[in-house]
Amino acid sequence: MITLVRNIGELITNEDSGAYRKSGFAFTFSEGIIDWVGPEADAPRDCDQEVDAAGCAVLPGFVDSHSHLIFAGERSSEFAARMNGEPYVAGGIHSTVAATRAATDAELRSNCASLVSEFHAGGITTFEIKSGYGLDVESEARSLRIAQEFTPETTFLGAHVIPYEFSEDPDAYVDLVCGEMLTAALPYSRWIDVFCDRGAFSPDQARKILQAGARAGLLVKLHANQIESIGGIDVACELGAISVDHLTHTSDSDLTALANAGIVATLLPGVEFSTRSPYPDARRFFDAGVEVALATDCNPGSSFTTSMQFVIALAVREMHMSVNQAIRAATLGGAHALARTDIAVLSPGMKADFIVLSAPSIDFLAYRPGVPQIAHTFLAGKALTT
């Protein structure tokens, strides 16, 4: 069955040729794959059904390449304390670890399903889920097993922080992550990640863990430079990471290294909002030739949001991105951060993952912050929201 999407106010295809915002265009898809894109006047006449965009903007589905959806509990009091002036430290993760270990499978699955529904309602069609709130062999494997029910983009983050029971022997925990924990997590993981920052893991510890994961066949990501620059970017470049995420504190030499290595920089403005941290200036990344992705970093401590629209608005207002740059980072940038070549571009042969806005222009995603602008979300051509 061929479906025609027509009456589009402006179409964002993310193709390299032509204007970024196309007017008067339409496209068709069948069996979840796009067949044709072009001027509506040239649209195929043998379509079986239509989606009328009612003059609104249409763009690829958002791709969230950094999230932590498997957890229990909440940390609203920690957020309130930060708003009253207390600094952010990574140690708050431990309270979520305790709640997650105590939760049942059903409780973790239900919480994740609720957050995924919010993702879909907000236009996110592809997303990654990290572990990292179990921090023991059984809990990490369980987290990833449940995450895999929702997405193929699962990330083993056993190296989130050192759990309390290993506080006197962190190297023993690193050995556990590289050995028994990695073995248990491997069947449910595509990626491996480490939080390489002050209060978490050192560059040497990160290198050891990431090397173990890479030898096991996992793709490499890295949390770095959120709190302080301690050398994580050098490790990422050395090991061929696909993306480095956070990057709140990043030098010009760091940016040059990322550009030369072809590593995607995933910026997470929801974290800066929630922790009262300085926002990185995205213009520095673009000027250095670094590809940028935007993600929610949805987690209960430092960025409890599922709204990519909110992230886009922050990126435009606080990180000095243009709307076009922010939309591309939230779609194609995220796809590249997940090493995906089948999504985030509306062209023949690509998945029919797309969003219909309730507004005529993508500018409204930043222009009307806090007001939902997603009318319909389509995943592989199937409407998820109505």
C-alpha positions, 0 to 999 in steps of 0.5 A: 500500500502506497501512502502519499504525504501531501499539503506540507508547509515546509519539508525537512529532508536532511538531504545534502542537496537543495534548500534545507527547507523545501516548499511545495514538496510531498513524498510517498512511502510503502511498507515503512520505507520512503519511495519517492520525494519531490514537488507535489505536482509530480506526485504519483497518481496511484497512491492508496491513501493520503496523509494531509499535513494541513499546511504544517511542517514535516521533518524526520523523527527525532533521534535521541542518542543519549538517555537513561530510561531504566531506573526507579525512584526520583530525585526531585529534592536533589533538583530543588537543592541545586536550584537553591545553590548546591553544586551538582556532583555525580554522587547523587547517582547512588540513590538511584542505584539503590532504588533500581536494585530494589525495584522489580522487573515489572516496575522498571519495565512500566517506568520505561514504557511510560517514558518511551510513550512520552518520547513518541508523543514528542516526536522521538522515533529512535532512541538509545537506553543506557544501563548504569543504575544497577552497578552489579552483575545481575542488575546491569544485565537485567537493566539491559535485558529490559531496555532491549525490549524497547530499542536495539540501541542499548548501552552498557554503562556499568562504569557510571560511578563506583558503587559504595561497596567498592569505594575502598577498591575502585580498581577491583570494580573496574576489573568486575566491569571488564570481566563478569559484568561485561560478559553478563551484559554482552547479549543485551548490548550494542554499545559500551560507555564510561563516565570519565570525569571528576568523581567518576572514572579516570582516563586509565580506567576508562581506557581499560573498560572501553578496550574490553568492550571493544574487544567483545564487539561493542561500539564505543561511546564516552561521557566526558567533560561534563564536570571537568576536562580530565583527558577523556577526549584523548581516550575517545580519539585513541579508541575510535569512539563514535560519539563523546557526550556532555562536553560542557568544558571543552578546549579548542584543542579538544575540538580539533581532536574531535574533528580530526577523529570524526567523532560526533559531539553530543550536547545535552542542554537539559543537563546544563538547565538542571544543574545550573552549569554553563552552556557550551557554545555550539558555534565553537563546535561548528567552527572547528568542523565537529559534527553535533548531535542533541539528546535529552539525557533523560535521567532522574538526576541531572536532566529529567526531561523527555522533550526534544523540543525543549532541548532544541529550544535550549540549544537555540537560545543558550547554545547559539545554534540556528534552528536549522542547526538544532533540527539537524543535530536532533535528527541526523546528528543523533543518527550519526551518533548511533552509527545509523544510516537508515534513519533521519533522512527523508529520501527513497530507501530510508525508513519512513520515520517522520513528524508532522508539526501542528505549525507551519515552520520548524521555527515553532519548535524553538519559538514556542517553548513549552508548548507542544508542537508535535501533531503526529509521529510516524514510525516506519510509516505507522502513526504512533500519535493522533 
